Structure formats: structure tokens, C-alpha cells
Amino acid sequence: MIRVLVADDDPMVRHHLRTILTSKGEVEVVAEAEDGAEAVEAVLRTAPDVVLMDIRMPGVDGITATAEIAGLRTPPAVVALTTFDSDAHVLRALQAGASGFLVKSTPPEDLLDLVKVAAQGTTVLSPSAARHLVSRTAPVAGAVREKLATLSDREREVLACLGEGLTNGEIAARLFLSDSTVKSYISRLLGKLDLANRTQAGLLAHQAGLPGP
């Protein structure tokens, strides 16, 4: 069972998400929260695998809560809930440590699969959505380009794969590596680039225009 926390200030949205998530018996909604402060408290209390976090909530907003949760010793995957008219807020959520985002209009049949993906530690961010976001951001700064230059060729290949939204297993198959080696490369490149997670790395790959291997 995948343990999920739903944070949204609209009770109808929370009820809708709970109904969808629990429909197949594979997900347990362990808690609900109507603002960011409640979400952080509920994470500490229930230890979910995934948090579906509305970005815009009264009081403590979803971005602030995401940053607090991402700073925990063993944080769950936080997936921002949004609409495409709030791209700037989505980018702030990703920078705060969210592992991806979902549009609230995501079809029910897709929502369950995407939550499963998030629970496995994989980015929930489609390449098309990433390109849409990156088109609204500034080019890669010189300081970041200097950090990119410190990557080995193999690390750049792995970074490019993250830009495509590939899982560790898919990266391993494409580059003829073991899963553990891929994890090591990702850990090293995140450290070199001073990034919090693979989602941020994927966005950076798009911004830098890295080609696929």
C-alpha cells in the first residue's frame, strides 16, 4: 500500500482525490490537510510515501510547506498540484524541493499511475511539461555553466536522461549501466550542481539544452 497525504484547502478537491486514489485498493490516504502547516504536521505524524500538495493555500502555502518537508531527514515525495496558469508558482515549488507536479485536471486513470511513480522516487514531470516551464525561465547563468563543465561525459549523459524524465531503470538500460551505478552518477551530479533532487536536474538539463546521449 502506498501511503498518501492530500493537502488542499478545498474539501471537495480532497474528497475527489481520496475517491480516485483509494478506488483500486493500492493507495491509502493516511491524512488530509487544508493548509501547509497542517501538511507538515501530518507528515511528521503519519510518515506518508507521497504528498499531493496544492500550491496555493491560505495561511502557510504549499511552497513554504514543501521546503519544510524537503528539509526533513527522510522526506516523502512531494508532488505539487497546480493548473498551468501558475507556472511561476510551480517553478518555486520545484526549487523548494518538490519532486514533480500534476495538473489538477489529470485524468483519474492517470493519477494513480503517477502517484505510484512518485512513490518509487521518480520524477512526476513529463518532458512536454518541462519544456513548457523552461520556456518561461531565464537562460542558464554563467556560474551554473561553470558547474556543468565539471561534469564528466557520463554524468552529462545521465543528466540529459533526467531531462527526458527517464527512471533509473530506463537510464541504466539506455547507457548499459547497473541501477546502482546510475544512482551513484545521479548523486554525484546533484552534488556538483548543488541541486536538491532529480526534478531540478531535469529542468536544468532542458535549460542548458543538453542533447540526449
N, C-alpha and C positions, 0 to 999 in steps of 0.2 A: 504493500500500500504506500502510495506517495502522499506525504503529509503536506497540506497546502494551507496557507493563511491568505485570506482575501481582505484587502484594505481598500475601502471605497466609502465615501461619505453618503452615497445614495443607497438606501436599504433595498430598493428594487434591483439595482445592479448587483448587489451582493447576493440576493436571493437567486437571481438569474444565473450568476456564475456558479453558485453552490449546486443548483439543479443540474447544470451541464456537467460539472466536474465529478459529481457523485453518481452519474447515470449508469456507468459501466462497472461500478464496484472496484475500480482500480485506484481511486483517489479518495482520501479522507480530508474533508475541510475541518481542520483542528481548531480554527478560531476565525473570527471576523473582527475588523476594526474599522471605525468610522473616521479616524484621523491618524496622522503619523505617530503621535505619542502613544496611542493605543497599539499601533502596529509594532512599535519597538518593544513595548511591554509584553505583547502577546508572543513575539519571537523568543524573548527570554524565558517565557513561561511554558511554551509548547514545543519549541525546537522544531519548526517545520522544515521540510526539504525545499519548498518553493514559496515565495511570497509574491502574490499578484498585487502590485502597488499602484493605486491611482495617483497620478502626479499632482493633480490639483485637488487639495482637500483643505478645509478650514483649519485654523489652529496651526499645528505642525504639519507642513505639507509633505508630499511624498518624496520629494528630492532630499529634504533635510533628513527624513526618516531613513531613506536609502543609505545616506552617508553614515548614519549612526550604525545601521545594521551591518554595512560592509566593513566597519571597523571592529566588529566582534571577532573573537578568536576563531570560532568556527561558524562563519555566517552562512545562511541559506542562500540559494539563488534568488535574487530579486528581479522580477520582470515588471517593467513599467507598463501601466495601462494608459492608453492615450488615444487621441484622434490625430489625424495628420495635420490639423490646423495648429498644432502646438509643437512644431519641430524644435524650436529653441529650448523648450522645456525637456523634450526627450534627450537632447544632447547633454543638458545639465544633469539629467538622471544617469546617463551612461558615464559621464565624468565622475559622478558621485559613487559609482560602483555597481550600478545595475548591470545584470548580465544579458539584458536584451529588452525588447519591448514588444507589446502586442497592441494592435488597434482594437478598440472595443467592439468593432463590427466583425471581428474574426468569426467565421462560421463555427457553430458548435462542434461539428465533426473534426475541425482542425484544432480547436482549443485544447482538447485532451492530449492529442499527439504532441503539441508544442509544450505543454506542461511536462510531459514525460521527457522531452528533450532537455528542458531546463533542469529537471531533477538529475539528469546524468552529467550536468556540468557543462553542457554545450550551449553555445550562443543561440539565443532566440532572436535572430535578426536576419532577414532574408537579404540576399545580395542587392535586389532591386530597392528595397527599403534603405539599405545602407547607402546606395548611390544617391537616393533622394535626399538623405540627410546631409551627406558630404557635399552635395552641390550647394548647400546653404552655409557652409563653413569656410573659414579663411584657409588659404593655402598653408602647407606645412612650413613652419617657421624655420629659420636658419639653424637655430640651436637643435631642433628636432632632426633636421637633416644631418647634422654632425653626429647625432646619436645613431641614426640609421646607418651611417658609414662605418660604425664599429661592428655591425653585424657580419657574421660570416655568410658565405654564399648560401649555405644550407639553412641558416637562420632566416635569411631573406626569403627563401623558398617557402619555409614554414609560415612566415608572416603573410606571404601572398595567399597561401591556402586559407589562413584565418580570414583574410579579406573576402574569400569566397564563401565563408560560413561553413567550412568543412569540419566534420567531427575529427577527433584524434584518430579513430579507426580509418576514416577516409584519407586523412593526410598520410598515415602510415602506408596504406595501400598505394597511394599515388607516388610516394617518394621511396618506396621499398625499405621502410624502416619499421622497427617494432613500436608498439604503443608506448612502451616505457621510454624509448629514445625520443619519440615525439614530445612526450610530456617534459623531458629534460630540456629539449630545444625551446619549448614554449616558456618554461620557467626562466631560462637564461635570457631570452629576448625581452621578456617582460621586465626583468631586472635592468637590462641595458637601456631600455627605453623609458624606464621609470613609469610603467603603466600598472594599473591595478588588476586588470583582467583581460581575457582574450577578446571580449567585445571591443574594448578600447583599442586593442591591437588591430582588430579587423577594420575598424573605422580609419585608423592611421594608415593602414595599407592602401585603402581607397584614396585617401587624401594625397598620399605620396605617389599614387599612380603605379603601384607595383604590379608588374605583369605576373600571370600565373607561371609556374615552373614548366 
